Amino acid sequence: ISENMHVNMKSISFESDSGIFSGKINVIVKNNNMLNKLIDNLKKINGIDKVKRV
């Protein structure tokens, strides 16, 4: 995320329950366009089922 999209990760956390992992990544982006592009790219990664802005 950091290198490919030039996005700064502020924090990252993961947890698992019955073999299912979930995680939260807080990022700092320059604008909404960068955020939307990041979300679209994350959704394309195999194994990521859901990406949402909080």
Secondary structure, 3 states (H helix, E strand, C coil): CHHHHCCEEEEEEEEEECCEEEEEEEEECCCHHHHHHHHHHHHCCCCCCCCCCC
